[in-house]
Amino acid sequence: MLPDDNAEIDAAVRAVLRDVLGLSEERVGAFRSETPLFGALPELDSMAVAGMLTELEERLGILIEDDEVDGEMLETFGALVRFAAAKANQ
């Protein structure tokens, strides 16, 4: 799957956060671009990051290299969506 629509990528990122972190549909649905993630969500610890990135790779058909993972891409919901979109559109 190679989504080229940001709405599809947004929905996939929301689904991964919901499924991997066990967050409610309502909570994830309320996320905005500026919603903080890493450091703000207790569910998103370093172990959860690995599972979340693996799930993003599978659902979006992308490959995330270890050196691409940093605090900036996980800082906000919008940053994570932008990262995933850039990877999916490569």
ChimeraX attribute file (.defattr): number of C-alpha atoms within 10 A of each C-alpha:
attribute: neighborCount
match mode: 1-to-1
recipient: residues
	/A:1	9
	/A:2	15
	/A:3	16
	/A:4	12
	/A:5	11
	/A:6	16
	/A:7	12
	/A:8	14
	/A:9	22
	/A:10	19
	/A:11	14
	/A:12	19
	/A:13	25
	/A:14	20
	/A:15	20
	/A:16	21
	/A:17	26
	/A:18	18
	/A:19	14
	/A:20	18
	/A:21	18
	/A:22	12
	/A:23	17
	/A:24	11
	/A:25	13
	/A:26	9
	/A:27	10
	/A:28	18
	/A:29	13
	/A:30	9
	/A:31	15
	/A:32	11
	/A:33	13
	/A:34	11
	/A:35	14
	/A:36	16
	/A:37	22
	/A:38	18
	/A:39	13
	/A:40	12
	/A:41	12
	/A:42	9
	/A:43	17
	/A:44	19
	/A:45	14
	/A:46	10
	/A:47	9
	/A:48	14
	/A:49	18
	/A:50	15
	/A:51	16
	/A:52	20
	/A:53	21
	/A:54	16
	/A:55	20
	/A:56	21
	/A:57	16
	/A:58	12
	/A:59	17
	/A:60	19
	/A:61	14
	/A:62	21
	/A:63	14
	/A:64	15
	/A:65	8
	/A:66	8
	/A:67	6
	/A:68	10
	/A:69	14
	/A:70	9
	/A:71	12
	/A:72	12
	/A:73	18
	/A:74	19
	/A:75	17
	/A:76	21
	/A:77	23
	/A:78	20
	/A:79	19
	/A:80	19
	/A:81	22
	/A:82	17
	/A:83	17
	/A:84	25
	/A:85	23
	/A:86	13
	/A:87	16
	/A:88	20
	/A:89	12
	/A:90	7
